[in-house]
Amino acid sequence: MAATPTSSPPASASAAAPAKSPLMDCLSCRLLSGAGLLGAGGYVYWTARRPMKQGFSPGPGTILQMVVGISFACWGLVMLMDPVGKSRPIESKKQ
């Protein structure tokens, strides 16, 4: 049995790519998640700092914990400022 050639359209032509949407579109979602991440980052950072204030020298785990805390806090600031949503073209804001 010989295979007959079929003329089907390519997969990219039949399915349109979905439009990109910002990560957090509503203000309350951004405020809640940003404030939560800021709080979590502050808690992790200050928990790692507590032994240093008592005079103990920091080890690699303590320094890593401080870096993770600062990273959470920075992520929270990014969520609050929403740089991705502000960089949309003007045409998409009119719609």
HTML snippet that shows the backbone in 3Dmol.js (N, CA, C, O; Angstrom):
<script src="https://3Dmol.org/build/3Dmol-min.js"></script>
<div id="view" style="width:600px;height:400px;position:relative"></div>
<script>
const pdb = `
ATOM      1  N   MET A   1       0.826  -1.169   0.000  1.00  0.00           N
ATOM      2  CA  MET A   1       0.000   0.000   0.000  1.00  0.00           C
ATOM      3  C   MET A   1       0.875   1.238   0.000  1.00  0.00           C
ATOM      4  O   MET A   1       1.714   1.417   0.884  1.00  0.00           O
ATOM      5  N   ALA A   2       0.690   2.044  -0.937  1.00  0.00           N
ATOM      6  CA  ALA A   2       1.465   3.275  -1.043  1.00  0.00           C
ATOM      7  C   ALA A   2       0.752   4.396  -0.304  1.00  0.00           C
ATOM      8  O   ALA A   2      -0.473   4.516  -0.343  1.00  0.00           O
ATOM      9  N   ALA A   3       1.533   5.194   0.354  1.00  0.00           N
ATOM     10  CA  ALA A   3       0.963   6.321   1.090  1.00  0.00           C
ATOM     11  C   ALA A   3       0.646   7.445   0.126  1.00  0.00           C
ATOM     12  O   ALA A   3       1.455   7.788  -0.737  1.00  0.00           O
ATOM     13  N   THR A   4      -0.519   8.005   0.277  1.00  0.00           N
ATOM     14  CA  THR A   4      -0.902   9.120  -0.591  1.00  0.00           C
ATOM     15  C   THR A   4      -0.537  10.421   0.100  1.00  0.00           C
ATOM     16  O   THR A   4      -0.793  10.585   1.293  1.00  0.00           O
ATOM     17  N   PRO A   5       0.047  11.325  -0.623  1.00  0.00           N
ATOM     18  CA  PRO A   5       0.421  12.603  -0.008  1.00  0.00           C
ATOM     19  C   PRO A   5      -0.833  13.427   0.301  1.00  0.00           C
ATOM     20  O   PRO A   5      -1.730  13.554  -0.532  1.00  0.00           O
ATOM     21  N   THR A   6      -0.875  13.966   1.476  1.00  0.00           N
ATOM     22  CA  THR A   6      -1.989  14.841   1.842  1.00  0.00           C
ATOM     23  C   THR A   6      -1.469  16.260   1.947  1.00  0.00           C
ATOM     24  O   THR A   6      -0.316  16.489   2.312  1.00  0.00           O
ATOM     25  N   SER A   7      -2.306  17.181   1.634  1.00  0.00           N
ATOM     26  CA  SER A   7      -1.895  18.588   1.715  1.00  0.00           C
ATOM     27  C   SER A   7      -2.595  19.234   2.906  1.00  0.00           C
ATOM     28  O   SER A   7      -3.647  19.859   2.769  1.00  0.00           O
ATOM     29  N   SER A   8      -1.988  19.067   4.064  1.00  0.00           N
ATOM     30  CA  SER A   8      -2.527  19.707   5.264  1.00  0.00           C
ATOM     31  C   SER A   8      -1.724  20.968   5.543  1.00  0.00           C
ATOM     32  O   SER A   8      -0.521  21.013   5.286  1.00  0.00           O
ATOM     33  N   PRO A   9      -2.386  21.990   6.068  1.00  0.00           N
ATOM     34  CA  PRO A   9      -1.650  23.227   6.351  1.00  0.00           C
ATOM     35  C   PRO A   9      -0.685  23.023   7.513  1.00  0.00           C
ATOM     36  O   PRO A   9      -0.921  22.175   8.373  1.00  0.00           O
ATOM     37  N   PRO A  10       0.382  23.783   7.541  1.00  0.00           N
ATOM     38  CA  PRO A  10       1.324  23.656   8.658  1.00  0.00           C
ATOM     39  C   PRO A  10       0.640  24.011   9.980  1.00  0.00           C
ATOM     40  O   PRO A  10      -0.343  24.751  10.007  1.00  0.00           O
ATOM     41  N   ALA A  11       1.174  23.474  11.060  1.00  0.00           N
ATOM     42  CA  ALA A  11       0.568  23.659  12.374  1.00  0.00           C
ATOM     43  C   ALA A  11       0.584  25.123  12.805  1.00  0.00           C
ATOM     44  O   ALA A  11      -0.328  25.567  13.502  1.00  0.00           O
ATOM     45  N   SER A  12       1.597  25.874  12.405  1.00  0.00           N
ATOM     46  CA  SER A  12       1.678  27.274  12.827  1.00  0.00           C
ATOM     47  C   SER A  12       0.628  28.133  12.135  1.00  0.00           C
ATOM     48  O   SER A  12       0.218  29.158  12.681  1.00  0.00           O
ATOM     49  N   ALA A  13       0.191  27.742  10.961  1.00  0.00           N
ATOM     50  CA  ALA A  13      -0.800  28.526  10.248  1.00  0.00           C
ATOM     51  C   ALA A  13      -2.197  28.295  10.822  1.00  0.00           C
ATOM     52  O   ALA A  13      -3.032  29.198  10.781  1.00  0.00           O
ATOM     53  N   SER A  14      -2.466  27.107  11.355  1.00  0.00           N
ATOM     54  CA  SER A  14      -3.810  26.813  11.840  1.00  0.00           C
ATOM     55  C   SER A  14      -4.053  27.358  13.247  1.00  0.00           C
ATOM     56  O   SER A  14      -5.191  27.681  13.586  1.00  0.00           O
ATOM     57  N   ALA A  15      -3.030  27.465  14.056  1.00  0.00           N
ATOM     58  CA  ALA A  15      -3.197  27.953  15.423  1.00  0.00           C
ATOM     59  C   ALA A  15      -2.485  29.287  15.576  1.00  0.00           C
ATOM     60  O   ALA A  15      -1.274  29.385  15.376  1.00  0.00           O
ATOM     61  N   ALA A  16      -3.243  30.303  15.930  1.00  0.00           N
ATOM     62  CA  ALA A  16      -2.648  31.620  16.139  1.00  0.00           C
ATOM     63  C   ALA A  16      -2.026  31.670  17.529  1.00  0.00           C
ATOM     64  O   ALA A  16      -2.532  31.061  18.472  1.00  0.00           O
ATOM     65  N   ALA A  17      -0.946  32.386  17.639  1.00  0.00           N
ATOM     66  CA  ALA A  17      -0.271  32.517  18.932  1.00  0.00           C
ATOM     67  C   ALA A  17      -1.108  33.400  19.850  1.00  0.00           C
ATOM     68  O   ALA A  17      -1.592  34.451  19.429  1.00  0.00           O
ATOM     69  N   PRO A  18      -1.281  32.981  21.100  1.00  0.00           N
ATOM     70  CA  PRO A  18      -2.060  33.813  22.017  1.00  0.00           C
ATOM     71  C   PRO A  18      -1.302  35.091  22.358  1.00  0.00           C
ATOM     72  O   PRO A  18      -0.071  35.115  22.369  1.00  0.00           O
ATOM     73  N   ALA A  19      -2.048  36.138  22.632  1.00  0.00           N
ATOM     74  CA  ALA A  19      -1.431  37.412  22.976  1.00  0.00           C
ATOM     75  C   ALA A  19      -0.826  37.316  24.376  1.00  0.00           C
ATOM     76  O   ALA A  19      -1.384  36.672  25.264  1.00  0.00           O
ATOM     77  N   LYS A  20       0.312  37.961  24.557  1.00  0.00           N
ATOM     78  CA  LYS A  20       0.961  37.945  25.864  1.00  0.00           C
ATOM     79  C   LYS A  20       0.210  38.884  26.804  1.00  0.00           C
ATOM     80  O   LYS A  20      -0.138  40.007  26.441  1.00  0.00           O
ATOM     81  N   SER A  21      -0.028  38.402  28.007  1.00  0.00           N
ATOM     82  CA  SER A  21      -0.668  39.244  29.015  1.00  0.00           C
ATOM     83  C   SER A  21       0.321  39.452  30.157  1.00  0.00           C
ATOM     84  O   SER A  21       1.182  38.603  30.389  1.00  0.00           O
ATOM     85  N   PRO A  22       0.208  40.574  30.877  1.00  0.00           N
ATOM     86  CA  PRO A  22       1.122  40.794  31.997  1.00  0.00           C
ATOM     87  C   PRO A  22       0.888  39.765  33.083  1.00  0.00           C
ATOM     88  O   PRO A  22      -0.179  39.155  33.156  1.00  0.00           O
ATOM     89  N   LEU A  23       1.889  39.575  33.923  1.00  0.00           N
ATOM     90  CA  LEU A  23       1.838  38.562  34.963  1.00  0.00           C
ATOM     91  C   LEU A  23       0.709  38.829  35.954  1.00  0.00           C
ATOM     92  O   LEU A  23      -0.085  37.934  36.241  1.00  0.00           O
ATOM     93  N   MET A  24       0.635  40.015  36.464  1.00  0.00           N
ATOM     94  CA  MET A  24      -0.420  40.399  37.401  1.00  0.00           C
ATOM     95  C   MET A  24      -1.130  41.607  36.808  1.00  0.00           C
ATOM     96  O   MET A  24      -0.545  42.686  36.705  1.00  0.00           O
ATOM     97  N   ASP A  25      -2.380  41.431  36.422  1.00  0.00           N
ATOM     98  CA  ASP A  25      -3.081  42.508  35.748  1.00  0.00           C
ATOM     99  C   ASP A  25      -3.848  43.399  36.717  1.00  0.00           C
ATOM    100  O   ASP A  25      -3.938  44.605  36.486  1.00  0.00           O
ATOM    101  N   CYS A  26      -4.401  42.852  37.785  1.00  0.00           N
ATOM    102  CA  CYS A  26      -5.209  43.682  38.679  1.00  0.00           C
ATOM    103  C   CYS A  26      -4.339  44.281  39.785  1.00  0.00           C
ATOM    104  O   CYS A  26      -3.358  43.679  40.222  1.00  0.00           O
ATOM    105  N   LEU A  27      -4.717  45.461  40.218  1.00  0.00           N
ATOM    106  CA  LEU A  27      -3.928  46.193  41.208  1.00  0.00           C
ATOM    107  C   LEU A  27      -3.918  45.487  42.562  1.00  0.00           C
ATOM    108  O   LEU A  27      -2.882  45.421  43.224  1.00  0.00           O
ATOM    109  N   SER A  28      -5.069  44.960  42.969  1.00  0.00           N
ATOM    110  CA  SER A  28      -5.122  44.309  44.283  1.00  0.00           C
ATOM    111  C   SER A  28      -4.248  43.056  44.322  1.00  0.00           C
ATOM    112  O   SER A  28      -3.646  42.762  45.354  1.00  0.00           O
ATOM    113  N   CYS A  29      -4.168  42.323  43.226  1.00  0.00           N
ATOM    114  CA  CYS A  29      -3.302  41.134  43.176  1.00  0.00           C
ATOM    115  C   CYS A  29      -1.839  41.540  43.304  1.00  0.00           C
ATOM    116  O   CYS A  29      -1.067  40.895  44.013  1.00  0.00           O
ATOM    117  N   ARG A  30      -1.465  42.614  42.613  1.00  0.00           N
ATOM    118  CA  ARG A  30      -0.089  43.086  42.682  1.00  0.00           C
ATOM    119  C   ARG A  30       0.253  43.596  44.074  1.00  0.00           C
ATOM    120  O   ARG A  30       1.341  43.324  44.581  1.00  0.00           O
ATOM    121  N   LEU A  31      -0.668  44.336  44.701  1.00  0.00           N
ATOM    122  CA  LEU A  31      -0.403  44.861  46.040  1.00  0.00           C
ATOM    123  C   LEU A  31      -0.274  43.738  47.060  1.00  0.00           C
ATOM    124  O   LEU A  31       0.629  43.755  47.896  1.00  0.00           O
ATOM    125  N   LEU A  32      -1.170  42.769  46.991  1.00  0.00           N
ATOM    126  CA  LEU A  32      -1.140  41.670  47.958  1.00  0.00           C
ATOM    127  C   LEU A  32       0.111  40.813  47.792  1.00  0.00           C
ATOM    128  O   LEU A  32       0.781  40.496  48.775  1.00  0.00           O
ATOM    129  N   SER A  33       0.427  40.440  46.559  1.00  0.00           N
ATOM    130  CA  SER A  33       1.600  39.586  46.357  1.00  0.00           C
ATOM    131  C   SER A  33       2.896  40.355  46.597  1.00  0.00           C
ATOM    132  O   SER A  33       3.847  39.801  47.149  1.00  0.00           O
ATOM    133  N   GLY A  34       2.947  41.615  46.192  1.00  0.00           N
ATOM    134  CA  GLY A  34       4.152  42.411  46.417  1.00  0.00           C
ATOM    135  C   GLY A  34       4.417  42.655  47.889  1.00  0.00           C
ATOM    136  O   GLY A  34       5.554  42.552  48.348  1.00  0.00           O
ATOM    137  N   ALA A  35       3.357  42.980  48.635  1.00  0.00           N
ATOM    138  CA  ALA A  35       3.528  43.198  50.073  1.00  0.00           C
ATOM    139  C   ALA A  35       3.880  41.889  50.785  1.00  0.00           C
ATOM    140  O   ALA A  35       4.674  41.892  51.726  1.00  0.00           O
ATOM    141  N   GLY A  36       3.302  40.787  50.349  1.00  0.00           N
ATOM    142  CA  GLY A  36       3.620  39.491  50.946  1.00  0.00           C
ATOM    143  C   GLY A  36       5.067  39.098  50.704  1.00  0.00           C
ATOM    144  O   GLY A  36       5.738  38.597  51.606  1.00  0.00           O
ATOM    145  N   LEU A  37       5.548  39.323  49.488  1.00  0.00           N
ATOM    146  CA  LEU A  37       6.941  38.998  49.192  1.00  0.00           C
ATOM    147  C   LEU A  37       7.907  39.925  49.933  1.00  0.00           C
ATOM    148  O   LEU A  37       8.965  39.489  50.386  1.00  0.00           O
ATOM    149  N   LEU A  38       7.540  41.200  50.054  1.00  0.00           N
ATOM    150  CA  LEU A  38       8.381  42.111  50.839  1.00  0.00           C
ATOM    151  C   LEU A  38       8.446  41.662  52.292  1.00  0.00           C
ATOM    152  O   LEU A  38       9.520  41.655  52.895  1.00  0.00           O
ATOM    153  N   GLY A  39       7.309  41.291  52.853  1.00  0.00           N
ATOM    154  CA  GLY A  39       7.287  40.821  54.239  1.00  0.00           C
ATOM    155  C   GLY A  39       8.068  39.535  54.430  1.00  0.00           C
ATOM    156  O   GLY A  39       8.804  39.385  55.405  1.00  0.00           O
ATOM    157  N   ALA A  40       7.904  38.606  53.494  1.00  0.00           N
ATOM    158  CA  ALA A  40       8.639  37.338  53.589  1.00  0.00           C
ATOM    159  C   ALA A  40      10.142  37.569  53.460  1.00  0.00           C
ATOM    160  O   ALA A  40      10.932  36.959  54.180  1.00  0.00           O
ATOM    161  N   GLY A  41      10.531  38.449  52.544  1.00  0.00           N
ATOM    162  CA  GLY A  41      11.955  38.752  52.383  1.00  0.00           C
ATOM    163  C   GLY A  41      12.540  39.413  53.611  1.00  0.00           C
ATOM    164  O   GLY A  41      13.657  39.095  54.021  1.00  0.00           O
ATOM    165  N   GLY A  42      11.779  40.346  54.210  1.00  0.00           N
ATOM    166  CA  GLY A  42      12.243  40.990  55.434  1.00  0.00           C
ATOM    167  C   GLY A  42      12.378  40.005  56.576  1.00  0.00           C
ATOM    168  O   GLY A  42      13.340  40.064  57.341  1.00  0.00           O
ATOM    169  N   TYR A  43      11.417  39.097  56.696  1.00  0.00           N
ATOM    170  CA  TYR A  43      11.472  38.099  57.779  1.00  0.00           C
ATOM    171  C   TYR A  43      12.677  37.173  57.612  1.00  0.00           C
ATOM    172  O   TYR A  43      13.394  36.901  58.575  1.00  0.00           O
ATOM    173  N   VAL A  44      12.896  36.695  56.395  1.00  0.00           N
ATOM    174  CA  VAL A  44      14.029  35.787  56.154  1.00  0.00           C
ATOM    175  C   VAL A  44      15.347  36.504  56.401  1.00  0.00           C
ATOM    176  O   VAL A  44      16.266  35.935  56.989  1.00  0.00           O
ATOM    177  N   TYR A  45      15.439  37.756  55.950  1.00  0.00           N
ATOM    178  CA  TYR A  45      16.677  38.511  56.136  1.00  0.00           C
ATOM    179  C   TYR A  45      16.950  38.775  57.612  1.00  0.00           C
ATOM    180  O   TYR A  45      18.065  38.543  58.079  1.00  0.00           O
ATOM    181  N   TRP A  46      15.948  39.259  58.359  1.00  0.00           N
ATOM    182  CA  TRP A  46      16.173  39.592  59.768  1.00  0.00           C
ATOM    183  C   TRP A  46      16.371  38.357  60.626  1.00  0.00           C
ATOM    184  O   TRP A  46      17.046  38.426  61.653  1.00  0.00           O
ATOM    185  N   THR A  47      15.794  37.218  60.225  1.00  0.00           N
ATOM    186  CA  THR A  47      16.049  35.973  60.945  1.00  0.00           C
ATOM    187  C   THR A  47      17.509  35.548  60.778  1.00  0.00           C
ATOM    188  O   THR A  47      18.114  35.016  61.708  1.00  0.00           O
ATOM    189  N   ALA A  48      18.065  35.783  59.602  1.00  0.00           N
ATOM    190  CA  ALA A  48      19.477  35.452  59.385  1.00  0.00           C
ATOM    191  C   ALA A  48      20.397  36.447  60.086  1.00  0.00           C
ATOM    192  O   ALA A  48      21.502  36.081  60.486  1.00  0.00           O
ATOM    193  N   ARG A  49      19.966  37.688  60.240  1.00  0.00           N
ATOM    194  CA  ARG A  49      20.794  38.717  60.873  1.00  0.00           C
ATOM    195  C   ARG A  49      20.858  38.576  62.387  1.00  0.00           C
ATOM    196  O   ARG A  49      21.820  39.040  62.998  1.00  0.00           O
ATOM    197  N   ARG A  50      19.866  37.952  63.009  1.00  0.00           N
ATOM    198  CA  ARG A  50      19.782  37.893  64.471  1.00  0.00           C
ATOM    199  C   ARG A  50      21.032  37.281  65.122  1.00  0.00           C
ATOM    200  O   ARG A  50      21.545  37.859  66.080  1.00  0.00           O
ATOM    201  N   PRO A  51      21.542  36.140  64.643  1.00  0.00           N
ATOM    202  CA  PRO A  51      22.768  35.610  65.272  1.00  0.00           C
ATOM    203  C   PRO A  51      23.986  36.513  65.072  1.00  0.00           C
ATOM    204  O   PRO A  51      24.885  36.535  65.913  1.00  0.00           O
ATOM    205  N   MET A  52      24.021  37.254  63.966  1.00  0.00           N
ATOM    206  CA  MET A  52      25.149  38.152  63.733  1.00  0.00           C
ATOM    207  C   MET A  52      25.143  39.290  64.753  1.00  0.00           C
ATOM    208  O   MET A  52      26.206  39.748  65.173  1.00  0.00           O
ATOM    209  N   LYS A  53      23.960  39.748  65.154  1.00  0.00           N
ATOM    210  CA  LYS A  53      23.887  40.822  66.155  1.00  0.00           C
ATOM    211  C   LYS A  53      24.317  40.330  67.528  1.00  0.00           C
ATOM    212  O   LYS A  53      24.715  41.125  68.380  1.00  0.00           O
ATOM    213  N   GLN A  54      24.238  39.022  67.744  1.00  0.00           N
ATOM    214  CA  GLN A  54      24.657  38.456  69.025  1.00  0.00           C
ATOM    215  C   GLN A  54      26.151  38.160  69.054  1.00  0.00           C
ATOM    216  O   GLN A  54      26.672  37.729  70.082  1.00  0.00           O
ATOM    217  N   GLY A  55      26.832  38.380  67.965  1.00  0.00           N
ATOM    218  CA  GLY A  55      28.278  38.237  67.949  1.00  0.00           C
ATOM    219  C   GLY A  55      28.796  37.009  67.231  1.00  0.00           C
ATOM    220  O   GLY A  55      30.010  36.807  67.180  1.00  0.00           O
ATOM    221  N   PHE A  56      27.921  36.174  66.672  1.00  0.00           N
ATOM    222  CA  PHE A  56      28.373  34.993  65.940  1.00  0.00           C
ATOM    223  C   PHE A  56      28.820  35.392  64.539  1.00  0.00           C
ATOM    224  O   PHE A  56      28.235  36.273  63.910  1.00  0.00           O
ATOM    225  N   SER A  57      29.871  34.723  64.064  1.00  0.00           N
ATOM    226  CA  SER A  57      30.321  35.022  62.707  1.00  0.00           C
ATOM    227  C   SER A  57      29.413  34.311  61.699  1.00  0.00           C
ATOM    228  O   SER A  57      28.984  33.183  61.943  1.00  0.00           O
ATOM    229  N   PRO A  58      29.122  34.958  60.579  1.00  0.00           N
ATOM    230  CA  PRO A  58      28.209  34.347  59.607  1.00  0.00           C
ATOM    231  C   PRO A  58      28.894  33.243  58.819  1.00  0.00           C
ATOM    232  O   PRO A  58      30.044  33.379  58.404  1.00  0.00           O
ATOM    233  N   GLY A  59      28.186  32.171  58.624  1.00  0.00           N
ATOM    234  CA  GLY A  59      28.673  31.074  57.795  1.00  0.00           C
ATOM    235  C   GLY A  59      28.060  31.170  56.407  1.00  0.00           C
ATOM    236  O   GLY A  59      27.300  32.097  56.129  1.00  0.00           O
ATOM    237  N   PRO A  60      28.380  30.225  55.538  1.00  0.00           N
ATOM    238  CA  PRO A  60      27.825  30.263  54.186  1.00  0.00           C
ATOM    239  C   PRO A  60      26.297  30.128  54.173  1.00  0.00           C
ATOM    240  O   PRO A  60      25.633  30.727  53.327  1.00  0.00           O
ATOM    241  N   GLY A  61      25.741  29.357  55.090  1.00  0.00           N
ATOM    242  CA  GLY A  61      24.286  29.197  55.138  1.00  0.00           C
ATOM    243  C   GLY A  61      23.584  30.484  55.529  1.00  0.00           C
ATOM    244  O   GLY A  61      22.525  30.812  54.995  1.00  0.00           O
ATOM    245  N   THR A  62      24.182  31.214  56.467  1.00  0.00           N
ATOM    246  CA  THR A  62      23.603  32.485  56.905  1.00  0.00           C
ATOM    247  C   THR A  62      23.648  33.509  55.780  1.00  0.00           C
ATOM    248  O   THR A  62      22.688  34.249  55.567  1.00  0.00           O
ATOM    249  N   ILE A  63      24.742  33.548  55.075  1.00  0.00           N
ATOM    250  CA  ILE A  63      24.877  34.489  53.956  1.00  0.00           C
ATOM    251  C   ILE A  63      23.904  34.123  52.841  1.00  0.00           C
ATOM    252  O   ILE A  63      23.304  35.006  52.229  1.00  0.00           O
ATOM    253  N   LEU A  64      23.744  32.838  52.574  1.00  0.00           N
ATOM    254  CA  LEU A  64      22.782  32.403  51.560  1.00  0.00           C
ATOM    255  C   LEU A  64      21.360  32.768  51.973  1.00  0.00           C
ATOM    256  O   LEU A  64      20.556  33.180  51.136  1.00  0.00           O
ATOM    257  N   GLN A  65      21.048  32.620  53.251  1.00  0.00           N
ATOM    258  CA  GLN A  65      19.723  32.973  53.741  1.00  0.00           C
ATOM    259  C   GLN A  65      19.478  34.476  53.593  1.00  0.00           C
ATOM    260  O   GLN A  65      18.365  34.885  53.259  1.00  0.00           O
ATOM    261  N   MET A  66      20.474  35.285  53.829  1.00  0.00           N
ATOM    262  CA  MET A  66      20.332  36.731  53.654  1.00  0.00           C
ATOM    263  C   MET A  66      20.134  37.091  52.187  1.00  0.00           C
ATOM    264  O   MET A  66      19.336  37.973  51.868  1.00  0.00           O
ATOM    265  N   VAL A  67      20.847  36.424  51.299  1.00  0.00           N
ATOM    266  CA  VAL A  67      20.698  36.679  49.863  1.00  0.00           C
ATOM    267  C   VAL A  67      19.298  36.293  49.402  1.00  0.00           C
ATOM    268  O   VAL A  67      18.690  37.007  48.606  1.00  0.00           O
ATOM    269  N   VAL A  68      18.783  35.170  49.895  1.00  0.00           N
ATOM    270  CA  VAL A  68      17.429  34.743  49.527  1.00  0.00           C
ATOM    271  C   VAL A  68      16.401  35.748  50.046  1.00  0.00           C
ATOM    272  O   VAL A  68      15.436  36.058  49.348  1.00  0.00           O
ATOM    273  N   GLY A  69      16.596  36.252  51.249  1.00  0.00           N
ATOM    274  CA  GLY A  69      15.692  37.251  51.797  1.00  0.00           C
ATOM    275  C   GLY A  69      15.683  38.531  50.989  1.00  0.00           C
ATOM    276  O   GLY A  69      14.622  39.092  50.716  1.00  0.00           O
ATOM    277  N   ILE A  70      16.863  38.993  50.605  1.00  0.00           N
ATOM    278  CA  ILE A  70      16.955  40.203  49.778  1.00  0.00           C
ATOM    279  C   ILE A  70      16.322  39.949  48.409  1.00  0.00           C
ATOM    280  O   ILE A  70      15.687  40.842  47.848  1.00  0.00           O
ATOM    281  N   SER A  71      16.489  38.745  47.871  1.00  0.00           N
ATOM    282  CA  SER A  71      15.896  38.414  46.571  1.00  0.00           C
ATOM    283  C   SER A  71      14.372  38.430  46.643  1.00  0.00           C
ATOM    284  O   SER A  71      13.715  38.941  45.736  1.00  0.00           O
ATOM    285  N   PHE A  72      13.802  37.871  47.719  1.00  0.00           N
ATOM    286  CA  PHE A  72      12.350  37.912  47.887  1.00  0.00           C
ATOM    287  C   PHE A  72      11.856  39.354  47.968  1.00  0.00           C
ATOM    288  O   PHE A  72      10.846  39.701  47.357  1.00  0.00           O
ATOM    289  N   ALA A  73      12.560  40.187  48.715  1.00  0.00           N
ATOM    290  CA  ALA A  73      12.156  41.578  48.858  1.00  0.00           C
ATOM    291  C   ALA A  73      12.232  42.315  47.519  1.00  0.00           C
ATOM    292  O   ALA A  73      11.351  43.115  47.202  1.00  0.00           O
ATOM    293  N   CYS A  74      13.263  42.054  46.744  1.00  0.00           N
ATOM    294  CA  CYS A  74      13.379  42.683  45.418  1.00  0.00           C
ATOM    295  C   CYS A  74      12.280  42.210  44.483  1.00  0.00           C
ATOM    296  O   CYS A  74      11.745  42.998  43.703  1.00  0.00           O
ATOM    297  N   TRP A  75      11.942  40.935  44.555  1.00  0.00           N
ATOM    298  CA  TRP A  75      10.853  40.397  43.742  1.00  0.00           C
ATOM    299  C   TRP A  75       9.535  41.075  44.128  1.00  0.00           C
ATOM    300  O   TRP A  75       8.708  41.364  43.263  1.00  0.00           O
ATOM    301  N   GLY A  76       9.343  41.325  45.418  1.00  0.00           N
ATOM    302  CA  GLY A  76       8.153  42.032  45.868  1.00  0.00           C
ATOM    303  C   GLY A  76       8.098  43.453  45.332  1.00  0.00           C
ATOM    304  O   GLY A  76       7.028  43.924  44.945  1.00  0.00           O
ATOM    305  N   LEU A  77       9.235  44.144  45.303  1.00  0.00           N
ATOM    306  CA  LEU A  77       9.269  45.488  44.735  1.00  0.00           C
ATOM    307  C   LEU A  77       8.949  45.480  43.252  1.00  0.00           C
ATOM    308  O   LEU A  77       8.260  46.373  42.759  1.00  0.00           O
ATOM    309  N   VAL A  78       9.440  44.489  42.543  1.00  0.00           N
ATOM    310  CA  VAL A  78       9.146  44.376  41.110  1.00  0.00           C
ATOM    311  C   VAL A  78       7.655  44.149  40.896  1.00  0.00           C
ATOM    312  O   VAL A  78       7.063  44.719  39.979  1.00  0.00           O
ATOM    313  N   MET A  79       7.047  43.317  41.739  1.00  0.00           N
ATOM    314  CA  MET A  79       5.606  43.078  41.612  1.00  0.00           C
ATOM    315  C   MET A  79       4.821  44.359  41.891  1.00  0.00           C
ATOM    316  O   MET A  79       3.816  44.621  41.230  1.00  0.00           O
ATOM    317  N   LEU A  80       5.261  45.149  42.851  1.00  0.00           N
ATOM    318  CA  LEU A  80       4.553  46.383  43.172  1.00  0.00           C
ATOM    319  C   LEU A  80       4.696  47.439  42.082  1.00  0.00           C
ATOM    320  O   LEU A  80       3.741  48.157  41.787  1.00  0.00           O
ATOM    321  N   MET A  81       5.878  47.538  41.484  1.00  0.00           N
ATOM    322  CA  MET A  81       6.104  48.567  40.478  1.00  0.00           C
ATOM    323  C   MET A  81       5.575  48.192  39.103  1.00  0.00           C
ATOM    324  O   MET A  81       5.292  49.081  38.300  1.00  0.00           O
ATOM    325  N   ASP A  82       5.433  46.910  38.805  1.00  0.00           N
ATOM    326  CA  ASP A  82       4.885  46.402  37.543  1.00  0.00           C
ATOM    327  C   ASP A  82       5.576  46.990  36.316  1.00  0.00           C
ATOM    328  O   ASP A  82       4.923  47.672  35.527  1.00  0.00           O
ATOM    329  N   PRO A  83       6.882  46.747  36.125  1.00  0.00           N
ATOM    330  CA  PRO A  83       7.539  47.294  34.947  1.00  0.00           C
ATOM    331  C   PRO A  83       7.092  46.621  33.656  1.00  0.00           C
ATOM    332  O   PRO A  83       7.193  47.231  32.592  1.00  0.00           O
ATOM    333  N   VAL A  84       6.603  45.389  33.713  1.00  0.00           N
ATOM    334  CA  VAL A  84       6.177  44.690  32.505  1.00  0.00           C
ATOM    335  C   VAL A  84       4.893  45.297  31.975  1.00  0.00           C
ATOM    336  O   VAL A  84       4.768  45.493  30.766  1.00  0.00           O
ATOM    337  N   GLY A  85       3.955  45.596  32.817  1.00  0.00           N
ATOM    338  CA  GLY A  85       2.688  46.161  32.380  1.00  0.00           C
ATOM    339  C   GLY A  85       2.832  47.562  31.820  1.00  0.00           C
ATOM    340  O   GLY A  85       2.028  47.968  30.981  1.00  0.00           O
ATOM    341  N   LYS A  86       3.831  48.312  32.256  1.00  0.00           N
ATOM    342  CA  LYS A  86       4.026  49.675  31.784  1.00  0.00           C
ATOM    343  C   LYS A  86       4.779  49.743  30.475  1.00  0.00           C
ATOM    344  O   LYS A  86       4.808  50.795  29.835  1.00  0.00           O
ATOM    345  N   SER A  87       5.382  48.658  30.068  1.00  0.00           N
ATOM    346  CA  SER A  87       6.170  48.676  28.843  1.00  0.00           C
ATOM    347  C   SER A  87       5.369  48.234  27.628  1.00  0.00           C
ATOM    348  O   SER A  87       5.941  48.004  26.562  1.00  0.00           O
ATOM    349  N   ARG A  88       4.039  48.109  27.777  1.00  0.00           N
ATOM    350  CA  ARG A  88       3.218  47.718  26.642  1.00  0.00           C
ATOM    351  C   ARG A  88       3.138  48.876  25.647  1.00  0.00           C
ATOM    352  O   ARG A  88       3.186  50.041  26.042  1.00  0.00           O
ATOM    353  N   PRO A  89       3.016  48.557  24.359  1.00  0.00           N
ATOM    354  CA  PRO A  89       2.884  49.632  23.355  1.00  0.00           C
ATOM    355  C   PRO A  89       1.591  50.423  23.565  1.00  0.00           C
ATOM    356  O   PRO A  89       0.649  49.934  24.189  1.00  0.00           O
ATOM    357  N   ILE A  90       1.558  51.623  23.048  1.00  0.00           N
ATOM    358  CA  ILE A  90       0.410  52.505  23.206  1.00  0.00           C
ATOM    359  C   ILE A  90      -0.824  51.937  22.522  1.00  0.00           C
ATOM    360  O   ILE A  90      -1.934  52.120  23.022  1.00  0.00           O
ATOM    361  N   GLU A  91      -0.662  51.246  21.382  1.00  0.00           N
ATOM    362  CA  GLU A  91      -1.800  50.673  20.661  1.00  0.00           C
ATOM    363  C   GLU A  91      -2.561  49.673  21.511  1.00  0.00           C
ATOM    364  O   GLU A  91      -3.789  49.624  21.449  1.00  0.00           O
ATOM    365  N   SER A  92      -1.858  48.871  22.305  1.00  0.00           N
ATOM    366  CA  SER A  92      -2.535  47.861  23.109  1.00  0.00           C
ATOM    367  C   SER A  92      -3.256  48.478  24.303  1.00  0.00           C
ATOM    368  O   SER A  92      -4.192  47.877  24.831  1.00  0.00           O
ATOM    369  N   LYS A  93      -2.837  49.677  24.742  1.00  0.00           N
ATOM    370  CA  LYS A  93      -3.509  50.330  25.853  1.00  0.00           C
ATOM    371  C   LYS A  93      -4.845  50.952  25.419  1.00  0.00           C
ATOM    372  O   LYS A  93      -5.743  51.126  26.243  1.00  0.00           O
ATOM    373  N   LYS A  94      -4.974  51.282  24.146  1.00  0.00           N
ATOM    374  CA  LYS A  94      -6.210  51.889  23.660  1.00  0.00           C
ATOM    375  C   LYS A  94      -7.344  50.890  23.573  1.00  0.00           C
ATOM    376  O   LYS A  94      -8.509  51.284  23.631  1.00  0.00           O
ATOM    377  N   GLN A  95      -7.043  49.615  23.437  1.00  0.00           N
ATOM    378  CA  GLN A  95      -8.078  48.606  23.232  1.00  0.00           C
ATOM    379  C   GLN A  95      -8.867  48.334  24.438  1.00  0.00           C
ATOM    380  O   GLN A  95      -9.775  47.503  24.407  1.00  0.00           O
TER     381      GLN A  95
END
`;
const viewer = $3Dmol.createViewer("view");
viewer.addModel(pdb, "pdb");
viewer.setStyle({}, {cartoon: {color: "spectrum"}});
viewer.zoomTo();
viewer.render();
</script>
